[in-house]
Amino acid sequence: MPVRLRKFIGTLIIIVLVVVYALVANTIATYKLAESQWYVHLAYFLFTGLLWIVPAMLVIRWMEGPPRPKQR
């Protein structure tokens, strides 16, 4: 796969990941944490704010991986 195509696909995956992840995290917070204390909100948003980095890191590692040699 050409490097430019791999980076384009990876960029689209990261954009979709961030949008979907933000919607899911906020929906869970709205329904489950409505009556919680401020420190529970802080801990939840700190944790979920950092958790999306793990799948994004895997996508970026895939994007930057060495291209496969061409087979003849």
mmCIF file of the N, C-alpha and C atoms, coordinates in Angstrom:
data_MODEL
# 
_entry.id   MODEL 
# 
loop_
_atom_site.group_PDB 
_atom_site.id 
_atom_site.type_symbol 
_atom_site.label_atom_id 
_atom_site.label_alt_id 
_atom_site.label_comp_id 
_atom_site.label_asym_id 
_atom_site.label_entity_id 
_atom_site.label_seq_id 
_atom_site.pdbx_PDB_ins_code 
_atom_site.Cartn_x 
_atom_site.Cartn_y 
_atom_site.Cartn_z 
_atom_site.occupancy 
_atom_site.B_iso_or_equiv 
_atom_site.pdbx_formal_charge 
_atom_site.auth_seq_id 
_atom_site.auth_comp_id 
_atom_site.auth_asym_id 
_atom_site.auth_atom_id 
_atom_site.pdbx_PDB_model_num 
ATOM 1   N N  . MET A 1 1  ? 0.859   -1.166  0.000  1.00 0.00 ? 1  MET A N  1 
ATOM 2   C CA . MET A 1 1  ? 0.000   0.000   0.000  1.00 0.00 ? 1  MET A CA 1 
ATOM 3   C C  . MET A 1 1  ? 0.907   1.232   0.000  1.00 0.00 ? 1  MET A C  1 
ATOM 4   N N  . PRO A 1 2  ? 0.627   2.177   -0.874 1.00 0.00 ? 2  PRO A N  1 
ATOM 5   C CA . PRO A 1 2  ? 1.439   3.397   -0.904 1.00 0.00 ? 2  PRO A CA 1 
ATOM 6   C C  . PRO A 1 2  ? 1.322   4.174   0.414  1.00 0.00 ? 2  PRO A C  1 
ATOM 7   N N  . VAL A 1 3  ? 2.384   4.866   0.747  1.00 0.00 ? 3  VAL A N  1 
ATOM 8   C CA . VAL A 1 3  ? 2.438   5.596   2.014  1.00 0.00 ? 3  VAL A CA 1 
ATOM 9   C C  . VAL A 1 3  ? 1.371   6.685   2.061  1.00 0.00 ? 3  VAL A C  1 
ATOM 10  N N  . ARG A 1 4  ? 1.165   7.384   0.977  1.00 0.00 ? 4  ARG A N  1 
ATOM 11  C CA . ARG A 1 4  ? 0.164   8.466   0.968  1.00 0.00 ? 4  ARG A CA 1 
ATOM 12  C C  . ARG A 1 4  ? -1.242  7.929   1.209  1.00 0.00 ? 4  ARG A C  1 
ATOM 13  N N  . LEU A 1 5  ? -1.560  6.795   0.613  1.00 0.00 ? 5  LEU A N  1 
ATOM 14  C CA . LEU A 1 5  ? -2.872  6.186   0.827  1.00 0.00 ? 5  LEU A CA 1 
ATOM 15  C C  . LEU A 1 5  ? -3.018  5.715   2.267  1.00 0.00 ? 5  LEU A C  1 
ATOM 16  N N  . ARG A 1 6  ? -1.969  5.123   2.812  1.00 0.00 ? 6  ARG A N  1 
ATOM 17  C CA . ARG A 1 6  ? -1.997  4.661   4.202  1.00 0.00 ? 6  ARG A CA 1 
ATOM 18  C C  . ARG A 1 6  ? -2.224  5.841   5.154  1.00 0.00 ? 6  ARG A C  1 
ATOM 19  N N  . LYS A 1 7  ? -1.558  6.962   4.913  1.00 0.00 ? 7  LYS A N  1 
ATOM 20  C CA . LYS A 1 7  ? -1.731  8.141   5.769  1.00 0.00 ? 7  LYS A CA 1 
ATOM 21  C C  . LYS A 1 7  ? -3.123  8.742   5.608  1.00 0.00 ? 7  LYS A C  1 
ATOM 22  N N  . PHE A 1 8  ? -3.663  8.732   4.406  1.00 0.00 ? 8  PHE A N  1 
ATOM 23  C CA . PHE A 1 8  ? -5.013  9.246   4.185  1.00 0.00 ? 8  PHE A CA 1 
ATOM 24  C C  . PHE A 1 8  ? -6.049  8.397   4.920  1.00 0.00 ? 8  PHE A C  1 
ATOM 25  N N  . ILE A 1 9  ? -5.933  7.082   4.796  1.00 0.00 ? 9  ILE A N  1 
ATOM 26  C CA . ILE A 1 9  ? -6.854  6.178   5.485  1.00 0.00 ? 9  ILE A CA 1 
ATOM 27  C C  . ILE A 1 9  ? -6.712  6.327   6.992  1.00 0.00 ? 9  ILE A C  1 
ATOM 28  N N  . GLY A 1 10 ? -5.484  6.409   7.485  1.00 0.00 ? 10 GLY A N  1 
ATOM 29  C CA . GLY A 1 10 ? -5.250  6.583   8.912  1.00 0.00 ? 10 GLY A CA 1 
ATOM 30  C C  . GLY A 1 10 ? -5.829  7.884   9.442  1.00 0.00 ? 10 GLY A C  1 
ATOM 31  N N  . THR A 1 11 ? -5.715  8.954   8.670  1.00 0.00 ? 11 THR A N  1 
ATOM 32  C CA . THR A 1 11 ? -6.290  10.240  9.070  1.00 0.00 ? 11 THR A CA 1 
ATOM 33  C C  . THR A 1 11 ? -7.803  10.153  9.174  1.00 0.00 ? 11 THR A C  1 
ATOM 34  N N  . LEU A 1 12 ? -8.436  9.505   8.214  1.00 0.00 ? 12 LEU A N  1 
ATOM 35  C CA . LEU A 1 12 ? -9.893  9.343   8.264  1.00 0.00 ? 12 LEU A CA 1 
ATOM 36  C C  . LEU A 1 12 ? -10.303 8.491   9.467  1.00 0.00 ? 12 LEU A C  1 
ATOM 37  N N  . ILE A 1 13 ? -9.542  7.441   9.742  1.00 0.00 ? 13 ILE A N  1 
ATOM 38  C CA . ILE A 1 13 ? -9.858  6.588   10.894 1.00 0.00 ? 13 ILE A CA 1 
ATOM 39  C C  . ILE A 1 13 ? -9.742  7.369   12.193 1.00 0.00 ? 13 ILE A C  1 
ATOM 40  N N  . ILE A 1 14 ? -8.712  8.185   12.329 1.00 0.00 ? 14 ILE A N  1 
ATOM 41  C CA . ILE A 1 14 ? -8.527  8.967   13.553 1.00 0.00 ? 14 ILE A CA 1 
ATOM 42  C C  . ILE A 1 14 ? -9.644  9.986   13.728 1.00 0.00 ? 14 ILE A C  1 
ATOM 43  N N  . ILE A 1 15 ? -10.056 10.639  12.648 1.00 0.00 ? 15 ILE A N  1 
ATOM 44  C CA . ILE A 1 15 ? -11.150 11.614  12.737 1.00 0.00 ? 15 ILE A CA 1 
ATOM 45  C C  . ILE A 1 15 ? -12.435 10.936  13.188 1.00 0.00 ? 15 ILE A C  1 
ATOM 46  N N  . VAL A 1 16 ? -12.768 9.805   12.581 1.00 0.00 ? 16 VAL A N  1 
ATOM 47  C CA . VAL A 1 16 ? -13.972 9.059   12.970 1.00 0.00 ? 16 VAL A CA 1 
ATOM 48  C C  . VAL A 1 16 ? -13.857 8.573   14.410 1.00 0.00 ? 16 VAL A C  1 
ATOM 49  N N  . LEU A 1 17 ? -12.686 8.092   14.792 1.00 0.00 ? 17 LEU A N  1 
ATOM 50  C CA . LEU A 1 17 ? -12.453 7.618   16.154 1.00 0.00 ? 17 LEU A CA 1 
ATOM 51  C C  . LEU A 1 17 ? -12.709 8.726   17.172 1.00 0.00 ? 17 LEU A C  1 
ATOM 52  N N  . VAL A 1 18 ? -12.167 9.901   16.936 1.00 0.00 ? 18 VAL A N  1 
ATOM 53  C CA . VAL A 1 18 ? -12.316 10.998  17.895 1.00 0.00 ? 18 VAL A CA 1 
ATOM 54  C C  . VAL A 1 18 ? -13.770 11.441  18.003 1.00 0.00 ? 18 VAL A C  1 
ATOM 55  N N  . VAL A 1 19 ? -14.455 11.561  16.883 1.00 0.00 ? 19 VAL A N  1 
ATOM 56  C CA . VAL A 1 19 ? -15.856 12.003  16.909 1.00 0.00 ? 19 VAL A CA 1 
ATOM 57  C C  . VAL A 1 19 ? -16.738 10.978  17.619 1.00 0.00 ? 19 VAL A C  1 
ATOM 58  N N  . VAL A 1 20 ? -16.617 9.723   17.245 1.00 0.00 ? 20 VAL A N  1 
ATOM 59  C CA . VAL A 1 20 ? -17.445 8.676   17.860 1.00 0.00 ? 20 VAL A CA 1 
ATOM 60  C C  . VAL A 1 20 ? -17.101 8.524   19.335 1.00 0.00 ? 20 VAL A C  1 
ATOM 61  N N  . TYR A 1 21 ? -15.830 8.554   19.662 1.00 0.00 ? 21 TYR A N  1 
ATOM 62  C CA . TYR A 1 21 ? -15.410 8.406   21.053 1.00 0.00 ? 21 TYR A CA 1 
ATOM 63  C C  . TYR A 1 21 ? -15.941 9.548   21.907 1.00 0.00 ? 21 TYR A C  1 
ATOM 64  N N  . ALA A 1 22 ? -15.870 10.767  21.405 1.00 0.00 ? 22 ALA A N  1 
ATOM 65  C CA . ALA A 1 22 ? -16.372 11.916  22.165 1.00 0.00 ? 22 ALA A CA 1 
ATOM 66  C C  . ALA A 1 22 ? -17.882 11.814  22.383 1.00 0.00 ? 22 ALA A C  1 
ATOM 67  N N  . LEU A 1 23 ? -18.606 11.408  21.362 1.00 0.00 ? 23 LEU A N  1 
ATOM 68  C CA . LEU A 1 23 ? -20.054 11.260  21.510 1.00 0.00 ? 23 LEU A CA 1 
ATOM 69  C C  . LEU A 1 23 ? -20.409 10.173  22.522 1.00 0.00 ? 23 LEU A C  1 
ATOM 70  N N  . VAL A 1 24 ? -19.725 9.052   22.463 1.00 0.00 ? 24 VAL A N  1 
ATOM 71  C CA . VAL A 1 24 ? -20.011 7.956   23.394 1.00 0.00 ? 24 VAL A CA 1 
ATOM 72  C C  . VAL A 1 24 ? -19.632 8.349   24.825 1.00 0.00 ? 24 VAL A C  1 
ATOM 73  N N  . ALA A 1 25 ? -18.463 8.955   24.993 1.00 0.00 ? 25 ALA A N  1 
ATOM 74  C CA . ALA A 1 25 ? -18.023 9.340   26.340 1.00 0.00 ? 25 ALA A CA 1 
ATOM 75  C C  . ALA A 1 25 ? -18.961 10.378  26.957 1.00 0.00 ? 25 ALA A C  1 
ATOM 76  N N  . ASN A 1 26 ? -19.402 11.332  26.166 1.00 0.00 ? 26 ASN A N  1 
ATOM 77  C CA . ASN A 1 26 ? -20.315 12.348  26.700 1.00 0.00 ? 26 ASN A CA 1 
ATOM 78  C C  . ASN A 1 26 ? -21.711 11.795  26.949 1.00 0.00 ? 26 ASN A C  1 
ATOM 79  N N  . THR A 1 27 ? -22.158 10.870  26.132 1.00 0.00 ? 27 THR A N  1 
ATOM 80  C CA . THR A 1 27 ? -23.460 10.250  26.358 1.00 0.00 ? 27 THR A CA 1 
ATOM 81  C C  . THR A 1 27 ? -23.451 9.437   27.650 1.00 0.00 ? 27 THR A C  1 
ATOM 82  N N  . ILE A 1 28 ? -22.385 8.686   27.860 1.00 0.00 ? 28 ILE A N  1 
ATOM 83  C CA . ILE A 1 28 ? -22.274 7.919   29.104 1.00 0.00 ? 28 ILE A CA 1 
ATOM 84  C C  . ILE A 1 28 ? -22.236 8.866   30.301 1.00 0.00 ? 28 ILE A C  1 
ATOM 85  N N  . ALA A 1 29 ? -21.488 9.941   30.185 1.00 0.00 ? 29 ALA A N  1 
ATOM 86  C CA . ALA A 1 29 ? -21.406 10.907  31.283 1.00 0.00 ? 29 ALA A CA 1 
ATOM 87  C C  . ALA A 1 29 ? -22.752 11.550  31.559 1.00 0.00 ? 29 ALA A C  1 
ATOM 88  N N  . THR A 1 30 ? -23.511 11.853  30.526 1.00 0.00 ? 30 THR A N  1 
ATOM 89  C CA . THR A 1 30 ? -24.803 12.495  30.708 1.00 0.00 ? 30 THR A CA 1 
ATOM 90  C C  . THR A 1 30 ? -25.787 11.590  31.439 1.00 0.00 ? 30 THR A C  1 
ATOM 91  N N  . TYR A 1 31 ? -25.813 10.322  31.069 1.00 0.00 ? 31 TYR A N  1 
ATOM 92  C CA . TYR A 1 31 ? -26.799 9.417   31.652 1.00 0.00 ? 31 TYR A CA 1 
ATOM 93  C C  . TYR A 1 31 ? -26.356 8.782   32.969 1.00 0.00 ? 31 TYR A C  1 
ATOM 94  N N  . LYS A 1 32 ? -25.073 8.561   33.149 1.00 0.00 ? 32 LYS A N  1 
ATOM 95  C CA . LYS A 1 32 ? -24.597 7.852   34.344 1.00 0.00 ? 32 LYS A CA 1 
ATOM 96  C C  . LYS A 1 32 ? -24.078 8.778   35.441 1.00 0.00 ? 32 LYS A C  1 
ATOM 97  N N  . LEU A 1 33 ? -23.598 9.962   35.084 1.00 0.00 ? 33 LEU A N  1 
ATOM 98  C CA . LEU A 1 33 ? -22.955 10.827  36.069 1.00 0.00 ? 33 LEU A CA 1 
ATOM 99  C C  . LEU A 1 33 ? -23.761 12.079  36.395 1.00 0.00 ? 33 LEU A C  1 
ATOM 100 N N  . ALA A 1 34 ? -25.025 12.090  36.077 1.00 0.00 ? 34 ALA A N  1 
ATOM 101 C CA . ALA A 1 34 ? -25.824 13.305  36.237 1.00 0.00 ? 34 ALA A CA 1 
ATOM 102 C C  . ALA A 1 34 ? -25.875 13.788  37.682 1.00 0.00 ? 34 ALA A C  1 
ATOM 103 N N  . GLU A 1 35 ? -25.962 12.898  38.617 1.00 0.00 ? 35 GLU A N  1 
ATOM 104 C CA . GLU A 1 35 ? -26.097 13.274  40.027 1.00 0.00 ? 35 GLU A CA 1 
ATOM 105 C C  . GLU A 1 35 ? -24.806 13.087  40.816 1.00 0.00 ? 35 GLU A C  1 
ATOM 106 N N  . SER A 1 36 ? -23.709 12.842  40.135 1.00 0.00 ? 36 SER A N  1 
ATOM 107 C CA . SER A 1 36 ? -22.443 12.583  40.825 1.00 0.00 ? 36 SER A CA 1 
ATOM 108 C C  . SER A 1 36 ? -21.777 13.871  41.289 1.00 0.00 ? 36 SER A C  1 
ATOM 109 N N  . GLN A 1 37 ? -20.830 13.715  42.182 1.00 0.00 ? 37 GLN A N  1 
ATOM 110 C CA . GLN A 1 37 ? -20.057 14.841  42.695 1.00 0.00 ? 37 GLN A CA 1 
ATOM 111 C C  . GLN A 1 37 ? -19.085 15.342  41.631 1.00 0.00 ? 37 GLN A C  1 
ATOM 112 N N  . TRP A 1 38 ? -18.539 16.539  41.841 1.00 0.00 ? 38 TRP A N  1 
ATOM 113 C CA . TRP A 1 38 ? -17.638 17.156  40.875 1.00 0.00 ? 38 TRP A CA 1 
ATOM 114 C C  . TRP A 1 38 ? -16.366 16.338  40.688 1.00 0.00 ? 38 TRP A C  1 
ATOM 115 N N  . TYR A 1 39 ? -15.874 15.709  41.734 1.00 0.00 ? 39 TYR A N  1 
ATOM 116 C CA . TYR A 1 39 ? -14.632 14.961  41.611 1.00 0.00 ? 39 TYR A CA 1 
ATOM 117 C C  . TYR A 1 39 ? -14.824 13.669  40.803 1.00 0.00 ? 39 TYR A C  1 
ATOM 118 N N  . VAL A 1 40 ? -16.028 13.131  40.803 1.00 0.00 ? 40 VAL A N  1 
ATOM 119 C CA . VAL A 1 40 ? -16.307 11.965  39.957 1.00 0.00 ? 40 VAL A CA 1 
ATOM 120 C C  . VAL A 1 40 ? -16.299 12.388  38.494 1.00 0.00 ? 40 VAL A C  1 
ATOM 121 N N  . HIS A 1 41 ? -16.879 13.540  38.210 1.00 0.00 ? 41 HIS A N  1 
ATOM 122 C CA . HIS A 1 41 ? -16.851 14.088  36.846 1.00 0.00 ? 41 HIS A CA 1 
ATOM 123 C C  . HIS A 1 41 ? -15.405 14.345  36.413 1.00 0.00 ? 41 HIS A C  1 
ATOM 124 N N  . LEU A 1 42 ? -14.631 14.946  37.288 1.00 0.00 ? 42 LEU A N  1 
ATOM 125 C CA . LEU A 1 42 ? -13.236 15.240  36.976 1.00 0.00 ? 42 LEU A CA 1 
ATOM 126 C C  . LEU A 1 42 ? -12.465 13.962  36.662 1.00 0.00 ? 42 LEU A C  1 
ATOM 127 N N  . ALA A 1 43 ? -12.618 12.958  37.499 1.00 0.00 ? 43 ALA A N  1 
ATOM 128 C CA . ALA A 1 43 ? -11.916 11.688  37.278 1.00 0.00 ? 43 ALA A CA 1 
ATOM 129 C C  . ALA A 1 43 ? -12.374 11.020  35.984 1.00 0.00 ? 43 ALA A C  1 
ATOM 130 N N  . TYR A 1 44 ? -13.680 11.032  35.740 1.00 0.00 ? 44 TYR A N  1 
ATOM 131 C CA . TYR A 1 44 ? -14.206 10.397  34.522 1.00 0.00 ? 44 TYR A CA 1 
ATOM 132 C C  . TYR A 1 44 ? -13.674 11.083  33.269 1.00 0.00 ? 44 TYR A C  1 
ATOM 133 N N  . PHE A 1 45 ? -13.762 12.411  33.231 1.00 0.00 ? 45 PHE A N  1 
ATOM 134 C CA . PHE A 1 45 ? -13.323 13.113  32.026 1.00 0.00 ? 45 PHE A CA 1 
ATOM 135 C C  . PHE A 1 45 ? -11.808 13.110  31.879 1.00 0.00 ? 45 PHE A C  1 
ATOM 136 N N  . LEU A 1 46 ? -11.076 13.050  32.972 1.00 0.00 ? 46 LEU A N  1 
ATOM 137 C CA . LEU A 1 46 ? -9.629  12.906  32.882 1.00 0.00 ? 46 LEU A CA 1 
ATOM 138 C C  . LEU A 1 46 ? -9.276  11.543  32.291 1.00 0.00 ? 46 LEU A C  1 
ATOM 139 N N  . PHE A 1 47 ? -9.923  10.496  32.787 1.00 0.00 ? 47 PHE A N  1 
ATOM 140 C CA . PHE A 1 47 ? -9.669  9.147   32.289 1.00 0.00 ? 47 PHE A CA 1 
ATOM 141 C C  . PHE A 1 47 ? -10.083 8.996   30.826 1.00 0.00 ? 47 PHE A C  1 
ATOM 142 N N  . THR A 1 48 ? -11.301 9.417   30.493 1.00 0.00 ? 48 THR A N  1 
ATOM 143 C CA . THR A 1 48 ? -11.765 9.256   29.115 1.00 0.00 ? 48 THR A CA 1 
ATOM 144 C C  . THR A 1 48 ? -11.065 10.222  28.165 1.00 0.00 ? 48 THR A C  1 
ATOM 145 N N  . GLY A 1 49 ? -10.608 11.341  28.685 1.00 0.00 ? 49 GLY A N  1 
ATOM 146 C CA . GLY A 1 49 ? -9.863  12.274  27.848 1.00 0.00 ? 49 GLY A CA 1 
ATOM 147 C C  . GLY A 1 49 ? -8.509  11.740  27.436 1.00 0.00 ? 49 GLY A C  1 
ATOM 148 N N  . LEU A 1 50 ? -7.957  10.860  28.227 1.00 0.00 ? 50 LEU A N  1 
ATOM 149 C CA . LEU A 1 50 ? -6.661  10.258  27.901 1.00 0.00 ? 50 LEU A CA 1 
ATOM 150 C C  . LEU A 1 50 ? -6.787  8.889   27.238 1.00 0.00 ? 50 LEU A C  1 
ATOM 151 N N  . LEU A 1 51 ? -7.909  8.227   27.405 1.00 0.00 ? 51 LEU A N  1 
ATOM 152 C CA . LEU A 1 51 ? -8.070  6.865   26.912 1.00 0.00 ? 51 LEU A CA 1 
ATOM 153 C C  . LEU A 1 51 ? -8.085  6.771   25.379 1.00 0.00 ? 51 LEU A C  1 
ATOM 154 N N  . TRP A 1 52 ? -8.544  7.797   24.684 1.00 0.00 ? 52 TRP A N  1 
ATOM 155 C CA . TRP A 1 52 ? -8.624  7.732   23.225 1.00 0.00 ? 52 TRP A CA 1 
ATOM 156 C C  . TRP A 1 52 ? -7.240  7.710   22.585 1.00 0.00 ? 52 TRP A C  1 
ATOM 157 N N  . ILE A 1 53 ? -6.219  8.066   23.363 1.00 0.00 ? 53 ILE A N  1 
ATOM 158 C CA . ILE A 1 53 ? -4.865  8.113   22.809 1.00 0.00 ? 53 ILE A CA 1 
ATOM 159 C C  . ILE A 1 53 ? -4.373  6.710   22.441 1.00 0.00 ? 53 ILE A C  1 
ATOM 160 N N  . VAL A 1 54 ? -4.810  5.692   23.167 1.00 0.00 ? 54 VAL A N  1 
ATOM 161 C CA . VAL A 1 54 ? -4.330  4.323   22.910 1.00 0.00 ? 54 VAL A CA 1 
ATOM 162 C C  . VAL A 1 54 ? -4.709  3.847   21.501 1.00 0.00 ? 54 VAL A C  1 
ATOM 163 N N  . PRO A 1 55 ? -5.989  3.893   21.095 1.00 0.00 ? 55 PRO A N  1 
ATOM 164 C CA . PRO A 1 55 ? -6.277  3.449   19.726 1.00 0.00 ? 55 PRO A CA 1 
ATOM 165 C C  . PRO A 1 55 ? -5.696  4.391   18.672 1.00 0.00 ? 55 PRO A C  1 
ATOM 166 N N  . ALA A 1 56 ? -5.631  5.686   18.982 1.00 0.00 ? 56 ALA A N  1 
ATOM 167 C CA . ALA A 1 56 ? -5.034  6.620   18.020 1.00 0.00 ? 56 ALA A CA 1 
ATOM 168 C C  . ALA A 1 56 ? -3.553  6.324   17.834 1.00 0.00 ? 56 ALA A C  1 
ATOM 169 N N  . MET A 1 57 ? -2.872  5.953   18.913 1.00 0.00 ? 57 MET A N  1 
ATOM 170 C CA . MET A 1 57 ? -1.458  5.612   18.828 1.00 0.00 ? 57 MET A CA 1 
ATOM 171 C C  . MET A 1 57 ? -1.252  4.385   17.941 1.00 0.00 ? 57 MET A C  1 
ATOM 172 N N  . LEU A 1 58 ? -2.141  3.410   18.056 1.00 0.00 ? 58 LEU A N  1 
ATOM 173 C CA . LEU A 1 58 ? -2.022  2.215   17.209 1.00 0.00 ? 58 LEU A CA 1 
ATOM 174 C C  . LEU A 1 58 ? -2.227  2.550   15.735 1.00 0.00 ? 58 LEU A C  1 
ATOM 175 N N  . VAL A 1 59 ? -3.171  3.436   15.453 1.00 0.00 ? 59 VAL A N  1 
ATOM 176 C CA . VAL A 1 59 ? -3.410  3.846   14.060 1.00 0.00 ? 59 VAL A CA 1 
ATOM 177 C C  . VAL A 1 59 ? -2.206  4.619   13.528 1.00 0.00 ? 59 VAL A C  1 
ATOM 178 N N  . ILE A 1 60 ? -1.654  5.514   14.335 1.00 0.00 ? 60 ILE A N  1 
ATOM 179 C CA . ILE A 1 60 ? -0.489  6.288   13.894 1.00 0.00 ? 60 ILE A CA 1 
ATOM 180 C C  . ILE A 1 60 ? 0.709   5.369   13.676 1.00 0.00 ? 60 ILE A C  1 
ATOM 181 N N  . ARG A 1 61 ? 0.888   4.385   14.537 1.00 0.00 ? 61 ARG A N  1 
ATOM 182 C CA . ARG A 1 61 ? 1.980   3.423   14.346 1.00 0.00 ? 61 ARG A CA 1 
ATOM 183 C C  . ARG A 1 61 ? 1.797   2.664   13.034 1.00 0.00 ? 61 ARG A C  1 
ATOM 184 N N  . TRP A 1 62 ? 0.554   2.300   12.717 1.00 0.00 ? 62 TRP A N  1 
ATOM 185 C CA . TRP A 1 62 ? 0.287   1.626   11.449 1.00 0.00 ? 62 TRP A CA 1 
ATOM 186 C C  . TRP A 1 62 ? 0.565   2.550   10.272 1.00 0.00 ? 62 TRP A C  1 
ATOM 187 N N  . MET A 1 63 ? 0.176   3.830   10.418 1.00 0.00 ? 63 MET A N  1 
ATOM 188 C CA . MET A 1 63 ? 0.393   4.789   9.334  1.00 0.00 ? 63 MET A CA 1 
ATOM 189 C C  . MET A 1 63 ? 1.884   4.994   9.050  1.00 0.00 ? 63 MET A C  1 
ATOM 190 N N  . GLU A 1 64 ? 2.696   5.017   10.074 1.00 0.00 ? 64 GLU A N  1 
ATOM 191 C CA . GLU A 1 64 ? 4.114   5.300   9.924  1.00 0.00 ? 64 GLU A CA 1 
ATOM 192 C C  . GLU A 1 64 ? 4.957   4.057   9.690  1.00 0.00 ? 64 GLU A C  1 
ATOM 193 N N  . GLY A 1 65 ? 4.317   2.906   9.632  1.00 0.00 ? 65 GLY A N  1 
ATOM 194 C CA . GLY A 1 65 ? 5.057   1.665   9.439  1.00 0.00 ? 65 GLY A CA 1 
ATOM 195 C C  . GLY A 1 65 ? 5.768   1.651   8.097  1.00 0.00 ? 65 GLY A C  1 
ATOM 196 N N  . PRO A 1 66 ? 6.774   0.794   7.982  1.00 0.00 ? 66 PRO A N  1 
ATOM 197 C CA . PRO A 1 66 ? 7.507   0.728   6.714  1.00 0.00 ? 66 PRO A CA 1 
ATOM 198 C C  . PRO A 1 66 ? 6.624   0.159   5.611  1.00 0.00 ? 66 PRO A C  1 
ATOM 199 N N  . PRO A 1 67 ? 6.761   0.687   4.417  1.00 0.00 ? 67 PRO A N  1 
ATOM 200 C CA . PRO A 1 67 ? 5.965   0.138   3.311  1.00 0.00 ? 67 PRO A CA 1 
ATOM 201 C C  . PRO A 1 67 ? 6.439   -1.273  2.962  1.00 0.00 ? 67 PRO A C  1 
ATOM 202 N N  . ARG A 1 68 ? 5.508   -2.069  2.544  1.00 0.00 ? 68 ARG A N  1 
ATOM 203 C CA . ARG A 1 68 ? 5.850   -3.438  2.149  1.00 0.00 ? 68 ARG A CA 1 
ATOM 204 C C  . ARG A 1 68 ? 6.613   -3.410  0.837  1.00 0.00 ? 68 ARG A C  1 
ATOM 205 N N  . PRO A 1 69 ? 7.599   -4.276  0.715  1.00 0.00 ? 69 PRO A N  1 
ATOM 206 C CA . PRO A 1 69 ? 8.318   -4.318  -0.560 1.00 0.00 ? 69 PRO A CA 1 
ATOM 207 C C  . PRO A 1 69 ? 7.426   -4.836  -1.678 1.00 0.00 ? 69 PRO A C  1 
ATOM 208 N N  . LYS A 1 70 ? 7.655   -4.297  -2.856 1.00 0.00 ? 70 LYS A N  1 
ATOM 209 C CA . LYS A 1 70 ? 6.855   -4.720  -4.008 1.00 0.00 ? 70 LYS A CA 1 
ATOM 210 C C  . LYS A 1 70 ? 7.251   -6.128  -4.424 1.00 0.00 ? 70 LYS A C  1 
ATOM 211 N N  . GLN A 1 71 ? 6.235   -6.942  -4.680 1.00 0.00 ? 71 GLN A N  1 
ATOM 212 C CA . GLN A 1 71 ? 6.491   -8.307  -5.133 1.00 0.00 ? 71 GLN A CA 1 
ATOM 213 C C  . GLN A 1 71 ? 6.359   -8.359  -6.634 1.00 0.00 ? 71 GLN A C  1 
ATOM 214 N N  . ARG A 1 72 ? 7.224   -9.135  -7.248 1.00 0.00 ? 72 ARG A N  1 
ATOM 215 C CA . ARG A 1 72 ? 7.183   -9.236  -8.710 1.00 0.00 ? 72 ARG A CA 1 
ATOM 216 C C  . ARG A 1 72 ? 6.609   -10.530 -9.155 1.00 0.00 ? 72 ARG A C  1 
# 
